[in-house]
């Protein structure tokens, strides 16, 4: 009750009219004062924001964020988006006060002030603003914040320029502070401004979401936050702990020590009774769900986020993690609230779990989750496409709706996990889906009747890895020796259970080599699951019909529903591809009993190659003939979006387009230059291994040479041409001379093997033309494949 009363008092800023708060020799007469951590003044007559600065040369945390967004996932400037947390201080210099950012990348962690000064003076700092002093009163300086507030402090224009979405700059005449959001609480001050960016040649994404594309107006928020109180306990970082870290160079270490230091990122969470095995927290972690999320979404978000309480209980805390609805009138960017925010965009896109973190210690001050509102609709679309629930008997779509909500619960837990300090664990799906910090694909299967079942498509609750990770980050120990032993025991327990941690840098993109970490995959054995998923896809396509659409929808929307069903196995195919030339390894430290890095076994690589080639045969690629009459051009008032296949047949459905997209997806991954180089090297080290030449021969035999037998099949012909183009690209783009030579040699052997058929002869002529003068301009552009991530 005492805590609730304090929070209510802090929510109300002190608003005093100028004639009741005369100060600074009358300078502030007629202004409105907001009392708090940094007292703020609003000068309505001149449109100015003034701040009372009394803490000089004292560290503060500073965050710039976006209370309002642009609305495009591709641009990535969303409502509620946090910028990085910086350590700043105010320094008085005559008639100006400088806002200075400390350089936290280079430090001397020592009590010796001379060592610290030597590092501070060796590396540059950044002065973010020079503020004019309007008046003084004792040691307090009244400064004008207005000019700085009217800058593009968040870097919106830089982001747009980097994305080639136009050249924009701030129009000061159309930018102004927002007096309604001027607030100062007990531990932070908030200043906002409407920033208008004027530009030329706005890009397609800007034009799709901004009413007048050459004028973009967003709000930018500046928060000055009191540095946390002393007493936060640093915790040793380990690369297998599953936690994020802040890194810096420490110039005070001994010669034998590594200079690169890591600070484990976590919340401050203390036991009320440190000696009890299970204790209440001194201050529980409370997360608040955005009131803008409608039902049943709101309840799903609350339920999914609440799963984390089980992990904290396993770590020794009773009811230490709580989820509530955000109080009415509360600001989602208020420093006192950990928030799960519901964010709208024009297209489906990523969700994020961000935090305000003290760079000095790694302490999380505030967690802030942004969940894209359109993702749940994509899951619903997938579920409806798999089950075709809208038949003559009416709406049978309850299972599809439940699958979409189940995914939303999991997504809420996933993004909250990031704000607790946890990184992605893309190796978890191989061990009974051991973590919500993996990217899960719907675990759909065929039931006993051979029908697609959505039951258990997404797990409920957090996994065993999540419990161990929270134990590593938050379990309380009586002393340093017990903590060191306890943390080592957590890592040992994970190893004993077969739980591994493999994260983004080793997994994202076709160029990565790790064979055990994948996005959006399922199953302990990726090859077994690949076969299962292909069987689900085959059954779903056989039953695919207008029954996948709810009543009253334009029939032309059938293609939008077809795309994720046709490409259902795309991510599992990526996991299979990574077995080829794949390497297995862990984030091991010297002295730990973990296996060394090793190549995937030869028989497994060859099995993966065969599975991929089997899945690119015309019988798998072909869209069912019975479906073609229903795939109509867009209805009047609608149009194709990027969620559709790329067509080359004007408005009519291009029956070769799905095969073109799927073949390109797989062959582009398979012929990735880094993978080709690994195949060369692993064969040189082990003559039993799959080598690049063996792979390329099988590639042309299975995917290109059969074009002669596919003359009357547009699907097969298109697939063969795509496979050829990717082989040509490998010959052009390989960084290694040996890889380039191998690709060219395989191309040189092809014309003689392509002996009969019109398409075969055209292909042979195209290859000869290419070999005479290999050049990228001889190749058509790759088609744009409909996006898969995020689902």
N, C-alpha and C positions, 0 to 999 in steps of 0.2 A: 504493500500500500504506500509505503514511504517513497519507493522508486516511482510509482505511478504518479503520485502527487508532484514529485520533482519534475517529471517529464512534462506534465501539464503546465506547470509554471514556466518552464523553459520555452514552451511553444509560443508564448505571448511576448513579443518584443515591446519595449517601453517606447511609446510614441508620445512625444512631448511637442506641443506647438512652440514656435520660436519665442513668443512673449513669456512662456513659462520656463524656458531653458536658455536664458541669455548666457552666452559664453564667448570666449575668444574676443573680448573687447567689442562685442556687438556684431562680429562678423557673421554669426549664424542666426541673427534675428530673422524671424519669419520662416525659418527652416524647420523640418521635422527630423527629430533625432530617434535613431534606433539604438538602444543601449544593448550592450552585450560584450562578447569577446573582443571585438574591435568596434567601438561605437561608430555608427554611420549617420551621415546627414544627407537629407534630400533638399536641394535648392530648386523648388519648382519654378521660380522666376527665370532662372538661367539654365535649367535642365542639367544641373551638376550633381554629382555624387562626391561628397567629401568624407574622409575617414580620419579618425583620431588615431595617430600612431604614437604609442608610448613604449612599445617593446622594440628597442633597437638592438641589433647584433644578437638577436635571440632566434633560434631555429623555430620555424613554422612549417607546416605541411601545406602545399599549394596544389590545387587540382582545377583544371579547366575542363568543362564538360558541356554536353549539348542537351539542354532541356527539351528542345524541339529538333526534329530530324528533317532530312531531305526526302526520305521515303523510298529509296531505291536500295535493294540489297547489293547490287553491283557497285554502287558508289560507296556504300558502307558508312554513311553518316546518319545514325539512327537516334531516335528519341531516347534520352536517358543514357547516352553513351559517355563513358568516363574517359578522360585523358589520363596520362601517366601522373603519378604522384611525385612531386618535386620537393626538395628541402630548400627553403628560401629564408631570407632575413631582410629586414629593413635597415638601411644605413643612412644616417643624416650627413649631408654634405652641403653646408651653407643654406641657400634658399631651396634646395631640392632634397628629396628623400629617394634613395635608390632602392629598387626591389632587386635583390641579388639572389641568383640560384647557385647553390653550392655544387661543386663537382663531386658526386658521390661514387664515381667509378674508380677513383684513386684515393687511397686512404693510408693512414698509419694508425693501426689499432694498438695504441700504447698510451701510457700515462705521461710519457715524456713530451712536453709541449714543443720542444725544439724539433723533434722528429715530426710531429704533426704539422708544424709550420713549414718545414722543408717540403713536405708533399703538397700542402695547400698552395704554396708559392710556385711550385713546379708546373702546375696544370691550371689552365684557364677556368675562370668562372664565367657566368653569363648574367649581365644586367638586363633584366626583363623590362624594366620601366624606370623612367626618371620622373618623379612626381613633384609638382610645384607645391611649395609650402605656402598656404594662404594666411595662416596665423599660428601663433604659438601661445601656450598657456603653461608656464612652468616647463616641465620636460616633455610635454605633449605637443606634437606637431599636427596641425590640421592640414591635410594634403588633398589635392584635387585628383580624383581617380578617373575623371570623365574621359580624358583623351585615351588613356590606356584601355578602358572598357570598350571603346569604340574601335579597337583593333581586332584583327582576325587571329586572336590568340590561340584558337584551337587548330588553325591551319586548314580550314575548309578549302580555301583557294589552292593551296598546295596539293591537297588530295585530288581536286578536280583536274588540275594541270597534269598530275602524274598519271591519271586515268585517261588523259586526252579528251576530257569532257568540256573543254573550253578554257579561255584565259579570263580570270576574274580577279577583281581587286575591290577593296572596301570603298564604298561610297559614304563618306562621313556625313554628308547632308541627309542621308536616308538611314542613318544609324543613330541610336540613342539608348541611354540607360533605361531600364524598366523600373520605375519606382515601386510598383506593386510587389516585386519580388526582392526588394531590398530588405535583408533580415540579418540580425546578429543574435546568435544564441550564446549559451555559456561557453561552448568550446569551439565554435566556428562562426565565421561571418560569410554571408552569401551576397554576391553582387552579380546582377545579370544585365545584359544589353541586347537589344535587337541589332543584329549586324546584317547589313544589306551589301551583297556583293554584286557588282555590275560587271558584265562581261560580254564577250563576243564569241561567235561560233560555238554556242553550247552544243554539247554532244547529245546523242540519241537518248541516253539514260536521263540526263537532265531534262530534256524536252518531254520525256514521258511522265514526269512527276511534278514539274514546276509550272504554275499557270502562265507566267511570262518568263520563258526560259533564260532570257539574258539578265534577269533580275532574281537573285536567290536571297531570301531573307530567312535567317534562323536565329534562335537565341543562343547566346554563349554565356555560360555561368562560370564565375570565379569563386572558388572557396578557399578561404584561409582558415586553417585548422590548427588548434593547439597541439603541440607535440605531445605524444602520450607520456603519461607519468612513468617514472622509473619503476623497475620491478619486473619488466617483461623478461622472461627467461629465454635466452637463445637456445636453440636445439640443433644438434649436429645434423648436417645434411648428408644424405647418402644417395648416390644415383639410382639405387634400387628401392628407395623409400616411397616413390610415387608422388613426391611433393615438388611443387615449384620452388625455385630459389631466386634470390637476388645475388648477383655476383659482383665482385670488385677486386681490384688489385691491392694487396696489403704490403706496403713497403717496410713494415716493422717486423716482418717474420725473420727467423734465422735463415742462414744460407741453406740449410738442409730442408727447410719447409717450402711448400709450394706457395707461390704468391697469390694465385687465384683462389679466392675465398667464396664460400656459398653461405647465404643466410636462409635457413628454412623458413618458408612463409606459412604463417598460421595465426589464428585468433589468440587473444589472451583468454585463457579459460583456467580457472583455479577452483580447487575443491574447497567447500566450506569446512570439511573435516579431512585434512590431508592424510590422516592415519587410517581412515575407513576405506575398505575395499570398494564400497559403493557409496558415493556421497553426492549431495546436491552441489550445484555450482555456486560460487560467490555471486556471479552474474551469469545467467544462462545466455546462450546464443539464441536470439529471437529473430526470425525471418518473417517479413510481412509481404503478403500477396497483393498485387495491384487491384484496386477496386474496379478498374476498367476491364478486367477479365470477366466475361459473362459465364453463367452456368450453362452446362455442367463443367466447363473448362476450369472455372475457379476452384471447384472442389477437387478436380484432378490434380491441379497444381499444388494445392495444400497437402493432399494425400501423398503425392510422390516426394515432395520435399521433406515430409515428416519421417520418411524412412530412415533418415540419418540419425534419428534419436537412438535407434538400435545399436548403431556403431559406437556412439558415445557411451551408451550403457555398458557395452562390452569393454570399453576403455576405462570404466570406473566412475562414470557420471550418471546420476539419476535425474531424468527429465531436464537434461542440460541443453537439449536442442528442441526448440519450439517453433511452430509456424502458426501465424495468425493473419487475419485480414487487416490490411492497412487502415488505421483510424481515419475517419472522415476528415478531410481538410489537410491531412498530413502530406508533406512534400516528399515524393520518392527519392529526391536527391539530398534530403536532409541527412546529415552525418550520423544521426542517432538511429537511423533505420537501415537494417539489412533488408533489401527489397528484391522481390521477384516481379519484374515489370513485364507487362503485355504490350508488345511493340508491333505496330502495323507498318507494312511496306506494300509496294505495288506488285511485288513478286515474292514467291517464297524464298526464304534465305536462312542463313545461319542464325543460331541463338548463341548467346555469350554469357559466360560467368566471369565478371570482372570484379576487381577489388581496389579499394584505396589502401595502399600498403606503405608503412613507414620505411623508406629506403635505408634508414640507418640500422634497423633491427630486423626487418621482415615481419613486423607485427601487422596483421590485417586490422584496419580500423573500421571498414565498412565493406560488406559484400553487396554486389549489385548485379542481378541476373536480368538479362534482356531476352525474352522468348518471342521469336517471330510467330505472328498469329496465323500465317498461311500454311505452316508445316503440317498442322493437324489435318488440314484439308487434303494434303498430298497422301497422307496415310489412309485417309478415308477413301480416296480415289483408288489407291492400290487394292484395298480390301474389297471394294465393290467390283473392281475389274477381275479379281481372282474368283469371286463367288457368284457374280451375276444375280443379285438377290431380288431384282425387280421384275418378276415374271408375271404371268397372267393371274397368279394368286395374290398379287399385291406386293406390299413392302415387306421383304424378309431380311432387311438390312441391319437388324439389331447387332448381329455379330460383327459386322463391319464397323459400326459406330463404336462398339466396345473396344475393338482393336485400336482405333484411332485414339481413344481416351487412354488406353493402356500405354500407348507410346508417349502420350503427353505426360503421364505420371513419371515414366522413366526419364523423359527429357528434363522435367523439373528437377529430379534428383541429380541428374548428370550435371546440369549447369550450377546448381547449388554446390555440388562437390568441388567445382573449380574455385568457388568463393571461399571454400574451407581450406584451400591451398593445394588441392589435388590436381595433378596433370592427367592427360589421357593415358589409359592403359590398353593398348590395342592388341595385347596378347591374351586378354582375359576370356574372350569368347571360346577359346580352345579348351578351357577348363570349366565346363558347366556354367558358362556365362558368369564368371566370378566377379564381375565389376560393372557397375553402372557407368564407369568412366570409359568404357569401350563404346564404339558406335555399333548399335545392334541393328541387324536386318530382321524383318519380321520372320519368325521361325515357323513358317507355314509348312504344312505337310499334307500328304494324302491320307485320308481315313480308311477304315476297313472296307468302305464301299467304293474306294477309288476317287472320292470327291475331295476337293481342296478344303482343308480344315484350318480355321483361324484360331482354334483353341490353344491358349498358351503361346500366342505369337510373340508376346513380350513378357519377360519375367516380372514378378512382383517382389519388391523389396531390394535392399542392397545385397551385394555379394560378399563372399568370404574375403576377397582381396580388399574390399572397401573397409571391412572391420579391422583388418591388420594395418592398413594404411593409417586409419584414424588412430589406432593404438600407437603407431610410431610417432605421430605428430602431437598427440594430446594426452596420452597416459601420463600420470603424475608419479614421480619417483622421489624417495626420501633424500637422496644425495646424488652427487655427480657419478660416483662409482656404480651405484645401483642403476642410474639412468643409462650409462654406457652399456652395462650388461643387459639391461632390459631391451634396449633398442636392437642390440645384436640378436637377442632371442626372437624378436619379432621378425627380423629378416630370415633367420634360420627356420622359423615356423612356416613362413611363406615358401621357402625352398623345399621343405619337407612335403608340403601339400601340392607341390608342382605348380605353384602360382608364380608367374613371371611378370615383369614390368618392362614393356617396350613402348616407347612413346613416339611423338610426331616425327622427329627428324629422321628416324629409321624406317618410317612406314609410308609417309605421304608421298604420292606420286609414283609413276611407273619406274623411275630411275632408282628407287631405293632397293636395297639388296636383301633386307632381313626376310627370312622365309617364314617366320612365326608370328609376325605382327601385321594385321590387316584391318582396314576400315570396312564396316558393313558386311562382315562375313559371319558365318555360323559353323559350329561343329568342331569336334576334336580332330577330325580328319577332313581337310578341305576338299579332297578328291571325292570322298564318299558324299559329302554334303553337296558337291557340285552335281553329281548324278541325281541326287534326290530333288534338288531344286529344278533341274531340267525336266524331271518327270512332273513336278508341280506345274511348271510353265506349259508343258505339252497339254496337260489336262485342262488348264485354264484357257488356253487358246482354243481348244476343241469346243469348249462351252461358251466362248466369248460371243456375245450377241448384244442386241439393243437392251437386253435385260440388265446390263451393267449400269444403265442410266436410270435415275429416278424419273417418274412420270413428269411430262411437261418440258423436259430438256430438249434442246435441238439435237436431232439425230447426228448432226455433224460433229458433236462433241465426243462421239465414239472414238475417234482417233486419239484424242487426248487421253482417254482411259486406256487405249491400247498400248501406248508407249511404255509405261512402267511395267505392264504385264509382259510384253514382248522382250523387254530388256531386264526381266526379273533377275537373271543370273549374272548381270554385268559385274557386280562387285565380287561375287564368288569366283568369277573368271579371273579377276585381278589377283585374288589370293592364289589361285592355281598357277597363274603365270609366274608369280614370285618364287615358286619352287624351282623354276628353270633358271639356272645360274644363281640360285639363292644361297644365302649364307645364314648360319644360325649362330647366335652369340648372345651374351648377357652383358649388363653393365657391371663388370667385375672389378674389384679392387685387388691389388696384390696381396696374396696370402689367403684369399677366399677360395673355398672348395667348389668352384664353378668350372664347367667345361670350357675348353677353348673354342674359338670360332672354327666352324667346319662347314664344308659344302654339303648340300643336300645329297642324299644317297643317289647313285646313278639310276637305279631302277625306278626310283620315285620321280626323278626328273623326266625320264622317258615316258612314264605313265601320265604325267601332267601334260606333256606335249601331245600325246595321243588323244587325251581327253579334250583338249582345246581344238584339235583338228576335227575330231568327231562332231563337236558342237558347231562347227562352221560348214557343215555339209548342207546342200540345198534342202533336204528334207526337214532339217531343223530351222533353217532360215526362212522358209516359205510361210507367208501369211495364208491361213486356210481360205480356200476358194469360196466357201460358203459365206465368209465374212465380207468379201469384197463389195457386193452390192450395197452393203449398209454403210460403207465408208464414203460419205458424201462430202462435197466441198462445204466450207463454212456457210452457215445460214446468213441471210441478209442482216446486217447489224453487227456481225461477229467477224473474226478473222483469225488466221493462224498465228500462234505465238511461238516462242522458242520451246514450248512444251510439246511441239509437234515434230514429226520427222521433216527433214529438209527435202522438198519436192522438186522434181525437174519436169513436171508434167502440167504446169500451170495450176488450174484449180482442181483438177481431178486427182484422185489418190494415186500416188506413185507406188506401185506394188513392189518395186525394187528398192525403195528408200529404206525400209526397215533392215533389209539384208546389208545394204551399203553401210548403214550406221553401225550395226553390230560387228560386221567384219572389220571395219576401221578401228573400233574400240579394241578388239582383241589383237589384231595384227600390229597395231601401233605400240601396244604394251610389249608384245612378244619381241619385236625388232628394235626395242629401245637400245641405243648405242652402248650404254653402260652394261646392259645385260649381255650383249654380244661380246664385249671385251672380257667379261667374267667367264663366259663360256670358253673363249680362247685360252684363258689362263688356267682354268680348272682342268681342261683337257691336257695341257702341257704338264701339269703336276701329277695327273692321274690318268693313265691311258684307258682306264675302264669308264671314265666319266663321259657324259654327253658333251660333245664339242660343237663349235659354231658350224663347221662344215656339215656335220651330221644333221644338225637342226635345220640348216638352210636347204639341204637336199630333201628332207622330209617335208619342209614347208612348200617347196615348189611342186613336189609330187602330189601332195594332198590338196593344195589350194589353187594352184595355177594351171598345171598341165591338164586337169580334167575339163578345162573350158571347152575342149573339142566335143565332149559328150553332153555339153549343156547348151548347145546352140539354140534350142527352142525354149529354154528356161531363163527368163530375164533375171531371176534371183541368182541362179548359179553363175551366169555370165558377169553380173555386176560384182559379185563377191570375188571372182577371179581377178577382175581388173583392179579392185581395191587392194588385193593381196600383192599384185604386181607393183602398184604405185608405192606401197610401203617398202618393198624391197629396194626399189629405186631410191627412195629417200634415205634408206640406210647407207647406200653407196655414196650418197652426197653428204650426209651429215655426220658420219662416224668420225670421231676425233682421232681414232687410231688408224694408221695406215694399214695395219694387218686386217682390221675389220672391214675397211673400205675395199681392200683387195679381195677379200672373201666374197663380199656382196657382188662386186663386179664380175668375179669369176662365175658365180652362179647365174648371173644375168647373161653372160656370154654363152653359157651352155643351153639356155632356154630356146632360142630360135630354131635350133636343129631338132629339138624335141617336139616343138609345136608344128606338126606336119599337116594336119587336115582340118577343114572347117574354116568358114569365113572369119569367125572371131579369132581363131587361133592364128591365122595368117596376118590379120590386122595387128594382133598382139606382137607377133614376131617382128613385123615391120616397125612397130613403135619401139621395141627394145633396140633394134639396130640403130634407129635414129638417135636414141638416147645414148648409146655407147659411142657413137661418133663424137659427140661433144656433150658429156653429162652436164646438165644445168638445171637449176631449180625451176626456171621459167618454162621448161618443157613439161612440167608436171601440173596437172590441175590442182586447185586448192582442195584441201580436205573438206569434207562436208561438216557442217555444224551438227554435232550429235546432241539431242535433247539432254538437258542436265539431269544427273542422277542425284548427286549430293545437293542439299541435304534431304534426307528422308526422315 
